[in-house]
Amino acid sequence: MLMKHFSHMVFHPKESLQDADRQPARPIDIILHVFFLSLIPTVCGYLATVHIGWDLGAGDRYLLTPDKALIFSAAALLLYNVGVYMVGLGICKMAKMFDVEPTQIHCIELAAFTSVPLFAAGFLALYPVLSVILIGGLLALSASIYLLYLGVPIFMHIPEEKGFIYSTCVVTVGMVALVAIMVLSVMIWSLVI
């Protein structure tokens, strides 16, 4: 069910979010979709780290052994999944401040929708040049924030003005989660190397 909404999200994001709100997904669908979406940056990052090498702009390409890359990829997969669920739970916790009471599943579904551009940007890892990754990541982050600002009023059933403030709070939580994932990734990277 979610895949239908995801495929329409590119061209008709508002209608896709409205459809998803009318027909909430089952918990197992959300878990599977978040898992499979998180495989995109995980697998692409593994391939780039083992077979292509990362160009950090300072000389030679940087490669890892398959064993070390597998450890890093498994940790990244776990962090990506936890990040989506934490943002979803953050959306749910903030709902009380805006006088709405959504279910946790509905909040996690919204977090899953808004994370799609970030996961899709994982394909950029197949061209592991730092500047390309940064520009693509910023574009994906912008698309995710746009989807969030569209989706919060729809999923939470609140006016757009109130939804704007709510979305801004969620962006803050999302940015904290993203920074935490990046910091943990660097820590794991330094342990693996």
C-alpha positions in Angstrom: 0.0 0.0 0.0 2.7 2.5 0.9 4.6 1.8 -2.4 1.6 3.1 -4.3 1.8 6.4 -2.4 5.6 6.6 -2.7 5.4 6.2 -6.4 2.9 9.1 -6.7 4.8 11.3 -4.3 7.2 12.7 -6.9 4.5 14.2 -9.1 1.5 14.7 -6.8 2.9 14.9 -3.2 -0.2 16.5 -1.6 -2.6 14.1 -3.2 -0.4 11.2 -2.2 -0.2 12.3 1.4 -4.0 12.8 1.5 -4.5 9.3 0.1 -2.1 7.9 2.7 -4.0 9.7 5.5 -7.3 8.3 4.4 -5.9 4.7 4.2 -3.4 4.3 7.0 -0.8 1.6 6.5 -0.5 -1.4 8.7 2.5 -1.5 11.1 4.2 -4.4 9.2 3.9 -2.4 6.0 5.7 0.6 7.6 8.4 -1.6 9.1 9.1 -3.3 5.8 9.1 -0.2 3.7 11.4 1.7 6.1 13.7 -1.3 6.1 13.8 -1.6 2.3 14.2 2.1 1.8 17.1 2.1 4.3 18.8 -0.6 2.2 19.3 1.9 -0.6 22.0 4.0 1.1 23.3 1.0 3.0 24.0 -1.2 -0.1 25.2 1.7 -2.2 27.5 2.9 0.5 28.9 -0.6 1.0 29.6 -1.0 -2.8 31.2 2.5 -2.9 33.3 1.8 0.1 34.5 -1.6 -1.0 34.7 -1.4 -4.8 34.8 2.2 -5.9 36.5 4.1 -3.1 35.5 7.5 -1.7 37.1 10.6 -3.1 37.3 13.1 -0.3 39.1 15.7 -2.5 42.5 15.1 -0.8 44.3 12.7 -3.1 43.7 8.9 -3.4 40.3 7.2 -3.1 39.6 5.7 0.3 38.6 2.0 0.4 37.6 -0.4 3.2 38.0 -4.1 3.4 34.7 -6.0 2.9 34.6 -7.1 6.5 35.0 -3.6 7.9 32.5 -2.2 5.4 30.0 -4.8 6.4 30.2 -3.8 10.0 29.8 -0.2 9.1 26.9 -0.9 6.8 25.1 -3.0 9.4 25.4 -0.2 11.9 24.2 2.4 9.3 21.2 0.2 8.5 20.3 0.1 12.2 20.8 3.8 12.6 18.7 4.7 9.6 15.8 2.6 10.9 16.0 3.9 14.4 16.2 7.5 13.1 12.9 7.2 11.2 11.1 5.7 14.2 12.5 8.3 16.6 11.4 11.1 14.4 7.9 9.5 14.2 7.7 9.2 17.9 8.9 12.8 18.2 6.0 13.8 15.9 3.7 11.9 18.2 5.0 13.4 21.4 4.7 17.0 20.1 1.1 16.4 19.0 -0.1 17.2 22.6 1.2 20.7 22.3 -1.0 21.2 19.2 -4.1 19.6 20.7 -4.1 16.5 18.4 -3.9 12.9 19.3 -2.6 10.8 16.4 -1.6 7.2 16.7 2.1 6.3 16.9 1.7 4.3 13.7 0.3 7.3 11.8 3.2 9.5 13.1 5.8 6.9 12.0 4.1 6.7 8.6 4.5 10.4 8.2 8.2 10.1 9.2 8.6 7.3 6.6 7.0 9.4 3.9 9.2 12.4 4.6 12.4 10.3 4.7 11.9 8.9 1.2 14.0 11.6 -0.6 16.8 11.1 1.9 16.9 7.4 1.3 16.7 7.9 -2.4 19.7 10.1 -2.2 21.6 7.0 -1.1 22.0 6.1 -4.8 24.5 9.0 -5.0 26.9 6.9 -3.0 27.5 5.0 -6.2 29.4 8.1 -7.3 31.3 8.7 -4.1 32.6 12.2 -4.6 32.2 14.4 -1.6 30.9 17.5 -3.4 28.2 15.4 -5.3 27.1 13.8 -2.1 26.8 17.1 -0.3 24.8 18.8 -3.1 22.6 15.8 -3.5 22.1 15.5 0.2 21.1 19.1 0.5 18.6 18.7 -2.3 17.2 15.5 -0.7 17.0 17.3 2.7 15.1 20.1 1.1 12.6 17.7 -0.5 12.1 15.9 2.8 11.4 19.2 4.6 9.0 20.2 1.8 7.1 16.9 2.3 7.0 17.4 6.0 5.5 20.9 5.7 2.9 19.4 3.3 2.2 16.3 5.4 1.9 17.6 8.9 -1.3 19.5 8.4 -2.8 16.6 6.4 -1.8 13.8 8.8 -2.5 15.7 12.0 -5.8 17.3 10.7 -4.9 20.8 11.7 -5.0 24.1 9.9 -2.0 24.9 7.7 -0.9 27.9 9.9 -0.8 25.6 13.0 0.8 22.9 10.8 3.6 25.3 9.9 4.7 25.8 13.5 4.3 22.0 14.2 6.4 21.2 11.1 9.1 23.6 12.2 9.3 21.8 15.5 9.5 18.5 13.7 12.2 19.7 11.5 14.2 20.6 14.6 13.7 17.0 15.9 14.6 15.6 12.5 17.8 17.7 12.3 18.8 16.5 15.8 18.2 12.9 14.7 20.2 13.5 11.5 23.1 15.0 13.3 23.0 12.2 15.9 23.1 9.6 13.1 26.0 11.4 11.5 28.0 11.6 14.7 27.3 7.9 15.5 28.4 7.1 11.9 31.7 8.9 12.4 32.2 7.2 15.7 31.5 3.7 14.2 33.7 4.6 11.2 36.6 5.5 13.5 36.1 2.2 15.4 36.0 0.1 12.2 39.1 1.6 10.7 
